[in-house]
Amino acid sequence: MGTVSLSARHITKRYGGVIALSDGSLDVSAGEVVALLGANGSGKSTLAKIITGVVAPNSGELLLDGSPVTFSSPRAARKVGITAVYQELSLIPDMTVAENIWLGREPMIAGFSINRRKMHAQTQALLDLFAGTHQTLDPDAPINTLPPDERQIVEILKGISREPRLIILDEATASLDSQQVTRLFDLVTEWKTQNMAIVFVSHRMDEIFRIADRATVLRNGQTVGDESIKETTGEKLVELMIEGASTPERIKLPPIADHAPAYLAVNDLKTDKLQSVSFTLRTGELLGLGGLHGQGQSDLLFALFGAIPFGGKIKLAGETVRFRHPREAMNAHVAFVPGDRANEGLLLERSILENLQLPSWAKFGFPLDMQRAAADAERAAQELRLVMAGLEAPATSLSGGNAQKVVIGKWLLRDPQLLLLNDPTKGVDVGAKEEFYNLLARLRENGTTILFYSSDDEELLGLCDRVLVLHDGAVSAELAGDALTRSNLVSASMGSMMEGSPHGNHEVATPTTP
Amino acid sequence: MATTKLQRLLLRNPYVFALIVLVIAIIINHDLQPNLFERRSLSSNFRLFLPLALVAAGQTLVIIGGGIDLSVGAIITLINAILATQIASDATTTEILTTIGIACLAGIFAGVFNGLCIAYLRLQPIVTTYATSFVYGGLALYILPRPEGSLPRSITTLYRETPYNIPFPAYMMGLLIIAWLLLRTTRYSQTLYASGGKADAAYRTGIPVVMVKFSSYVLSGLMAAIAGLALTMGTGRGSPRIGDAMTLDSIVAVVLGGTRLSGGQGGVVGTVLGVMTLGIIRNIISFAEVPNWYQTLVNALIIIAALAGPGLVRLIRDVAKTRLATW
């Protein structure tokens, strides 16, 4: 393990028409931990993937110990001692811990047979690094029998078993418990003394302050800051993440009457990803769900729609409900709008009429009363201000924004009281978004209660009455009125509040009382 | 989430189920045909087992690697046509060995073509190998339009030998299993399981996934060629439809042996047990004097059960989990 320095200079990466990284730079040298942070879509994962050779950059250069390098594959990066620990695990479920860690590098006997005894012993030695922090981990355990935290440990050990000179820990702590995180940080400190270079990608501000020496901040695909941890604060980093962006103009919505009754009351909701979420939602309120990707927002919506098993209590219009199937939720006038239009929201080859009426055909008897169905759909299309060639045109003929309107429209025909939106504006152009917001505003005025998850902070700031920020499966902040600002939103999504200590304390949650 | 020893044993040796079915089938067969374990019937059974065991072993490798090979039956027919037309009944040993070598090369070439299309051009395995099966089958018909040709006595008698009262094909099956167990100790087998189990994870780990998948088709082609050789030794003549049933039978044997059709799991030991089970079931059907088409029905039911099996197990587990979480 010699000294190493890696420097990424002005990297750009486009996926089709989308620019994931416009000017990404990162420097890290031996014995140093650099935290890489940024909001959703700021390009941190892309930058990490470029450094490890998973994707190739469109332009910019990588310098290893001062000389330019290009990596055609993860294998090429690994050859020079760069490896990554991913959050989306790179383990083979059917193979054992030992087989996974040494895959492709197994110790051999006479160059032909795998030396299983040696492989077992080497694996045990690695597992001992985390001794006492796990339950069932042993070299012969198949991966698919392990809980998520232990899989993550295996993933970390697999990375470290390569004795890399530079390791990227990409959200490697996300599924670890606090004891395991502490052990990992002890190990990281040790690796630093062995001159390893470490890039640490995390959404937990407190961890960044515990372990990093420097922090590199990305915003909209651009590196906007490189701060020494000793000389910075959580506020400063959050500011860097959001700098220059003003709070968007709010769509004027009439305030909710204080005495409006609670329409939805969620108490101690738990799923695989959620740990005790409680909140209430008043009739006609538009509540936003914020936070970084994958903090349990989708799980929350799925649980409310009866699509996944959950624990806890849900009250709808004063009555305790327990949906076990989406159909039960639909019958209680709950509607769910998925984010992935093409796969979850639309029958692409079928007509707009069919798409609009899909959940409602039962209303039209046998044989189907097509005239009434068409008239119904026509009315809905007008209400939605749908721009289309006609009801008989296939869904593929619609633009992104209009397609999303159809996805919502099919539920409007069922007169929903509670509308669940799962990041619905992803990949929708600006003009269409505007129309979509107006639609939501109209629905809200008509008394529809809306729970709106968005990965776009602008929408949460510009549209919602209140925003719950989720972090690691719990509500880290509830923001409304003057507190609903961009910096509060971002710091809450990193698990720390501006008012809280800069060194982060992600217990600063302000849970609502039901 | 602790796993028991038994669970691990089943996970690593998914052929336990096939073993149980085989024992039951043998008991029933023995009941219908009391002379099952005598030398003659043992020999005739193993003569039938061997070609399918060979081709199904190759099929197992492809399926573990995440693919499927529907062209193996046609490759067998092609090899049969080559051997039947190119070996004269008075051929010398050298001539015979040369022709066998050429036949094996033909099998390898067929596998290379399949592998190039699937691994490098990323074509669908099912469609590709279905299409190439017509190429290889057509080639066989061109070489041998009608049943004809006869192999030298020396070859066909070798296939019927029973040294130490054990049939010659049984030795070959033993050899096949030893070869598999040896392969299982190599790094190559690890990369094959990894590529079939989760290709993108394997790629990120630095496994040459494309190369590994390619190689599985080449091996399958070679094994089909050897199976064609065994089949031709058994029948002693060429026939342009001889391999037709082998494709489906090989897949059924693999599935029966506990190898998952979606890849990444299973093994040749199970497949060999599956081959024997299939053969015994065939015996039972013929001795029970029921119409032959029941064999096709049994094949179909085995595949359906194997495809539905994991889904059903998951469904039951999920329902149980939901209940636990909800009540």
Contacts between the chains, C-beta under 8 A, distances in Angstrom:
chain1	res1	chain2	res2	distance
A	54	B	204	6.8
A	73	B	203	8.0
A	73	B	206	7.7
A	74	B	203	7.2
A	74	B	204	5.3
A	74	B	205	7.7
A	74	B	206	5.9
A	75	B	206	4.1
A	78	B	206	5.7
A	86	B	204	7.2
A	89	B	201	7.1
A	90	B	200	7.9
A	90	B	201	4.3
A	90	B	204	4.3
A	90	B	205	5.7
A	91	B	198	7.7
A	91	B	201	6.1
A	92	B	193	7.1
A	92	B	194	4.9
A	92	B	197	4.2
A	92	B	198	5.0
A	92	B	201	5.7
A	92	B	202	6.6
A	92	B	264	6.9
A	93	B	197	6.4
A	93	B	198	6.5
A	93	B	264	7.8
A	94	B	11	7.5
A	94	B	193	6.9
A	94	B	197	4.9
A	94	B	264	5.0
A	94	B	265	4.8
A	95	B	190	7.7
A	95	B	193	6.3
A	95	B	194	6.7
A	95	B	197	6.5
A	99	B	190	6.3
A	103	B	190	6.1
A	103	B	191	7.5
A	103	B	194	5.6
A	103	B	202	7.4
A	103	B	205	5.2
A	103	B	207	6.8
A	104	B	187	7.1
A	104	B	190	7.3
A	104	B	191	6.3
A	104	B	194	7.8
A	104	B	205	6.0
A	104	B	206	5.5
A	104	B	207	5.3
A	106	B	187	5.4
A	106	B	190	6.4
A	108	B	187	6.9
A	112	B	185	7.4
A	112	B	186	6.4
A	113	B	182	8.0
A	113	B	185	4.0
A	113	B	186	6.7
A	114	B	185	5.6
A	114	B	186	7.0
A	114	B	187	6.2
A	114	B	190	7.1
A	135	B	1	7.7
A	135	B	2	7.5
A	136	B	1	5.9
A	136	B	2	5.2
A	136	B	3	7.5
A	140	B	8	6.9
A	141	B	3	6.7
A	141	B	8	8.0
A	142	B	3	7.2
A	142	B	8	7.0
A	142	B	11	5.6
A	145	B	1	5.9
A	145	B	3	4.6
A	145	B	7	7.5
A	146	B	1	6.7
A	147	B	1	5.5
A	158	B	205	7.8
A	309	B	321	6.4
A	309	B	322	4.3
A	309	B	325	4.1
A	309	B	326	6.0
A	310	B	325	6.6
A	310	B	326	7.7
A	311	B	325	5.7
A	311	B	326	7.6
A	322	B	326	6.7
A	324	B	322	7.1
A	324	B	326	6.9
